[in-house]
């Protein structure tokens, strides 16, 4: 099955379903020297708002990389994989510290990952304004070709 483009604001049901399953993801941010910094994260996907969210500590390298990109935001990607299925979301990332935004990100994280994040007064949310999505997210039905 070939990879396919997806409208990040209107994903097909298999793509959206894959992003609702519990999977560890990666976040790729650019270091100040331009090289990629890739780390494991939990990601939530909100197609209606065209956002992906990652909760993080404000002193983490991923947050510092996004902040170093300046007011235009950092070009980033989040990805998840499960066997032959994979999905990537791309866009501009911004660090948000407003309590309502952090609380919404924590709520969505708890919903997807079925665990409430530990309290962290240094928590921020990396919001990714989505511009592109792609993947191979169709789950093969056993016994079908």
C-alpha positions in Angstrom: 0.0 0.0 0.0 1.4 3.4 -1.0 1.7 6.3 1.4 -1.0 8.9 0.8 -1.6 12.5 1.6 -4.3 13.4 4.1 -6.0 16.7 4.7 -5.0 17.4 8.3 -8.3 19.2 8.9 -10.5 16.5 7.4 -8.7 13.1 7.7 -10.3 9.9 6.4 -11.7 7.6 9.1 -8.8 5.1 9.1 -6.2 7.9 9.6 -8.2 9.5 12.4 -8.8 6.2 14.1 -5.1 5.4 14.0 -4.4 8.8 15.8 -7.0 7.8 18.5 -5.3 4.6 19.3 -2.7 4.5 22.1 0.8 4.8 20.4 4.1 6.2 21.4 5.1 8.9 18.9 8.2 10.9 18.0 8.6 14.7 17.7 11.2 16.1 15.4 12.3 19.7 16.1 15.2 21.6 14.5 18.2 22.3 16.7 19.6 25.9 16.3 22.3 24.4 14.0 19.6 22.9 11.8 20.1 19.3 12.7 17.1 17.2 13.7 16.3 16.5 17.4 14.0 13.4 17.6 12.4 12.4 20.9 9.6 10.1 22.0 6.4 11.9 23.1 2.7 11.5 23.5 0.8 13.4 20.8 -2.9 14.3 20.5 -4.5 15.2 17.2 -7.4 17.7 16.9 -8.3 17.9 13.2 -11.2 20.4 13.9 -8.6 22.9 15.2 -5.9 21.6 12.8 -3.6 21.1 15.8 -1.4 18.4 17.3 -0.4 18.9 20.9 2.6 17.7 23.0 2.8 18.4 26.7 6.3 19.1 27.9 8.4 20.6 30.6 9.3 24.2 29.8 13.0 23.5 30.2 13.1 20.5 27.9 15.3 20.6 24.8 12.2 20.2 22.5 10.6 23.3 24.0 13.9 25.2 23.8 14.3 24.2 20.1 10.8 25.5 19.3 11.4 28.8 21.2 14.8 29.2 19.4 13.0 29.3 16.1 11.5 32.7 17.0 8.0 34.1 16.5 7.5 32.3 13.2 7.5 29.0 15.0 9.5 25.9 14.3 8.8 23.5 11.4 8.3 20.2 13.1 6.9 16.7 12.5 5.2 14.1 14.8 5.1 10.5 13.7 3.7 7.2 15.0 4.2 3.7 13.7 2.5 0.4 14.3 3.8 -2.5 12.2 3.2 -1.4 8.6 0.9 1.4 9.6 2.3 4.9 10.1 1.2 8.5 10.1 3.0 11.8 10.1 1.7 15.3 10.9 3.7 18.4 10.0 3.4 22.0 10.8 4.6 25.1 12.7 5.1 24.6 16.4 4.6 27.2 19.1 5.1 26.9 22.9 2.0 27.9 24.9 1.9 28.4 28.6 -1.6 29.7 29.1 -3.3 27.6 31.8 -6.4 26.9 29.7 -4.3 25.6 26.8 -2.1 23.4 29.0 -5.3 22.0 30.7 -6.8 21.2 27.3 -3.7 19.4 26.2 -3.6 17.5 29.5 -7.2 16.5 29.1 -6.7 15.2 25.6 -3.5 13.4 26.6 -5.5 11.7 29.5 -8.2 10.7 27.0 -5.8 9.2 24.4 -3.3 7.6 26.7 -5.8 6.6 29.5 -3.7 8.1 32.2 -3.7 11.6 33.8 -0.3 13.3 33.6 1.4 13.9 36.9 1.0 17.5 38.2 3.8 19.7 36.8 3.9 23.5 37.4 6.6 23.8 34.7 4.4 22.1 32.1 3.7 23.9 28.8 2.2 22.6 25.6 3.7 22.6 22.2 0.9 23.3 19.7 1.6 22.3 16.1 -0.5 24.2 13.6 -0.9 21.5 11.0 0.0 22.1 7.3 0.5 18.6 6.1 -0.4 15.0 6.9 0.4 11.6 5.3 0.6 8.0 6.1 -0.5 4.4 5.6 -3.0 4.0 8.4 -5.4 1.4 7.0 -5.5 -1.6 9.3 -5.5 -4.9 7.4 -8.4 -7.2 8.3 -7.3 -10.7 9.2 -8.1 -13.2 6.4 -8.5 -10.4 3.8 -6.1 -9.6 1.0 
